[in-house]
Amino acid sequence: MDILTAMKISGSGLKAERARLNITAMNLANTNTTRTIEGGPYRAKSVVFAAKPMPDFHASLHSAEARLRKVEVTEVVEDDKPFKEIYDPSHPDADENGIVQFPNVDMAEQMVDMIAARRGYEANVAALDAVKSMALKALDISR
């Protein structure tokens, strides 16, 4: 595997984790949103990652490099868990029984997802740093 390919793989991981973090931030920001453009409360979302083959390698190669994969976000899906229902007859979005539906955002789950995204991002930065260090060492050796 060449250095640029390693950088592309880590770069795809950085991009995917950034998307995951953005979705988590959106979920946290909308934790109390009871009214959306679509109608009803905000529905929590999550990203789906997929391993995609690196386009630089041909199927005719019979090495481990022929199976290199990068990561991509393939879709953003809505959580189908039920909304939280709270009795608050003074709320403008309360129904005739005084029940207000709040988003299905689970704060603990979002915090765990944010920590995992951060660690994944940091791991990809460390991999990029290692590739950069190896490239600089190779340049030093060639002098």
C-alpha positions as CSV (number, residue, x, y, z in Angstrom):
1,M,0.0,0.0,0.0
2,D,1.4,3.4,-0.9
3,I,1.3,6.4,1.4
4,L,-1.5,8.3,-0.5
5,T,-3.8,5.3,-0.3
6,A,-3.3,5.1,3.5
7,M,-4.1,8.8,3.7
8,K,-7.2,8.4,1.6
9,I,-8.4,5.6,3.9
10,S,-7.8,7.6,7.0
11,G,-9.3,10.7,5.4
12,S,-12.5,8.7,4.6
13,G,-12.6,7.8,8.3
14,L,-12.3,11.4,9.3
15,K,-15.0,12.5,7.0
16,A,-17.4,9.7,8.2
17,E,-16.8,10.5,11.9
18,R,-17.3,14.2,11.3
19,A,-20.7,13.4,9.7
20,R,-21.5,11.2,12.7
21,L,-20.6,14.0,15.1
22,N,-22.7,16.6,13.1
23,I,-25.7,14.3,13.3
24,T,-25.2,13.8,17.1
25,A,-24.9,17.6,17.5
26,M,-28.1,18.1,15.6
27,N,-29.9,15.5,17.8
28,L,-28.6,17.2,21.0
29,A,-29.6,20.7,19.7
30,N,-33.2,19.5,19.0
31,T,-33.7,17.6,22.2
32,N,-36.7,19.9,23.1
33,T,-38.0,20.6,19.6
34,T,-41.7,19.8,19.6
35,R,-42.5,21.3,16.2
36,T,-40.8,20.6,12.9
37,I,-41.4,21.5,9.3
38,E,-42.7,18.0,8.7
39,G,-45.0,18.3,11.6
40,G,-44.7,16.8,15.1
41,P,-41.6,16.6,17.3
42,Y,-38.0,16.1,16.1
43,R,-37.1,12.5,15.4
44,A,-33.5,11.4,16.4
45,K,-31.2,10.4,13.6
46,S,-28.1,8.3,13.2
47,V,-25.6,7.6,10.4
48,V,-25.0,4.3,8.7
49,F,-21.4,3.5,7.7
50,A,-20.4,1.1,4.9
51,A,-17.0,-0.3,3.9
52,K,-16.5,0.6,0.2
53,P,-13.7,-0.8,-2.0
54,M,-10.9,1.5,-2.9
55,P,-11.2,2.4,-6.6
56,D,-7.4,2.5,-7.1
57,F,-7.1,-1.2,-6.9
58,H,-8.1,-3.8,-9.5
59,A,-9.8,-7.1,-8.8
60,S,-6.9,-8.8,-10.6
61,L,-4.5,-8.1,-7.8
62,H,-4.1,-11.1,-5.5
63,S,-2.8,-9.3,-2.5
64,A,-4.2,-7.9,0.7
65,E,-4.2,-4.5,-1.0
66,A,-6.9,-5.7,-3.4
67,R,-9.3,-5.8,-0.5
68,L,-8.6,-2.3,0.9
69,R,-11.8,-0.6,2.0
70,K,-12.6,3.0,2.9
71,V,-15.6,4.1,5.0
72,E,-18.5,6.1,3.7
73,V,-21.7,7.3,5.2
74,T,-24.4,5.6,3.1
75,E,-27.5,7.1,4.7
76,V,-28.9,9.0,7.7
77,V,-31.8,7.1,9.3
78,E,-34.5,8.3,11.7
79,D,-34.9,6.5,15.0
80,D,-38.3,4.8,15.1
81,K,-38.5,4.8,19.0
82,P,-41.7,6.4,20.3
83,F,-41.7,10.0,21.3
84,K,-41.6,11.0,25.0
85,E,-45.0,12.1,26.3
86,I,-45.2,14.7,29.1
87,Y,-48.3,16.1,30.7
88,D,-48.2,19.9,30.3
89,P,-51.5,21.5,29.4
90,S,-50.0,25.0,29.2
91,H,-47.6,24.0,26.4
92,P,-48.6,25.4,23.0
93,D,-48.2,21.9,21.4
94,A,-50.3,20.1,24.0
95,D,-53.1,17.9,22.7
96,E,-56.7,18.0,24.0
97,N,-55.6,15.8,27.0
98,G,-52.7,18.2,27.9
99,I,-50.0,15.7,26.6
100,V,-47.0,17.1,24.7
101,Q,-44.9,14.8,22.5
102,F,-41.2,15.5,22.8
103,P,-38.4,14.2,20.6
104,N,-37.1,10.6,21.0
105,V,-33.6,11.8,21.6
106,D,-31.9,9.8,24.4
107,M,-29.2,12.1,25.9
108,A,-27.1,9.3,27.3
109,E,-27.1,7.5,24.0
110,Q,-26.1,10.7,22.2
111,M,-23.3,11.4,24.6
112,V,-21.9,7.9,24.1
113,D,-22.2,8.3,20.3
114,M,-20.3,11.7,20.6
115,I,-17.5,10.1,22.6
116,A,-17.2,7.2,20.1
117,A,-17.2,9.6,17.1
118,R,-14.5,11.7,18.8
119,R,-12.3,8.6,19.5
120,G,-12.8,7.3,16.0
121,Y,-11.8,10.8,14.7
122,E,-8.7,10.8,16.9
123,A,-7.7,7.3,15.8
124,N,-7.8,8.4,12.2
125,V,-5.7,11.5,13.0
126,A,-3.2,9.3,14.7
127,A,-3.1,7.0,11.6
128,L,-2.5,10.0,9.4
129,D,0.3,11.2,11.7
130,A,1.9,7.8,11.5
131,V,1.7,7.8,7.7
132,K,3.2,11.3,7.6
133,S,6.0,10.3,9.9
134,M,6.8,7.2,7.7
135,A,6.8,9.4,4.6
136,L,9.3,11.9,6.2
137,K,11.5,9.0,7.4
138,A,11.5,7.6,3.8
139,L,12.6,11.0,2.5
140,D,15.4,11.2,5.1
141,I,16.6,7.8,4.1
142,S,16.6,8.7,0.4
143,R,18.9,11.7,0.9
